[in-house]
Amino acid sequence: MNELLRRAGRPDLAELTLGDTLPLLLASLSSATVGAVLVSRRSRHPVGWLLLGLGVSLIALGLAQDYASLDLLAGAGPLPGARWAALFSDTGWVLWPAAIGFILLLTPTGSPPSPRWRWWVWLTAAAPLVYILAEALERSPMDPPFGSVVSPMALSLGEPAETVLRVVDWIAALLTQVAILVGAGSRIVRFRRAQPRERLQLRWVALAAILAGVAAVGWRPAP
């Protein structure tokens, strides 16, 4: 994809360069590999699927942005589904904090620390979906680099409804990111109750989630 962007005369849009994305690529492949191993051994445990989904989603986001850039920014299209790819690139970032929050919350048992956490599980599961839907329905252009592109699902709802959507997607995005902090806090609750073996598992999973989060936060398009 990078080579196609360069051939289209827009090397500045070639995002998957080694220097900018090596930490992200390593985190993505590590997460996907560990997730695939866990799924193969314990297919009913949600953490394996979450790790696999985290790794795949981070890679998919970079590919989607390059694909959309090839058509919408470099003018090498038309390509089928370019605006949908741009929409995924614009909103899909919410998937990785959601996955990290759940990984922290559900490890090692596959369930929250106690039944009292279930309301939070449902709330943070709905938040990223609400954010993506609200962003998709807004008529305002997407964030850079697709600042001139409007969602293919956008509706002409009028300014009051647009304001409501913006408030809703802001709250949903905030909840998704707060979920990481809450998940980290749940580690403390579990750690105090855990046996030595479980404590070691908690340390490793927390470290892996933190590294993936740092790599994803540090990822940015090439200038």
Buried (B, 14 or more C-beta within 10 A) or exposed (E): BBEBBBEBEBBBBBBBEEEBBEBBBEBBEBBBEBBBEBBEEEEEBBBBBBBBBBBBBBBBBBBBBBBBBBBBBBEBBEEEBBBBBBBBBBBBBBBBBBBBBBBBBBBBEEEBBEEEBEEBBEEBBEBBEBBBBBBBBBBEBBEEBBEEBBBEBBEEBEEEBBEEBBEBBEBBBEBBBBBBEBBBEBBEEBEEEBEEEBBEBBEEBBEBBBBBBEBBEEBEBBE
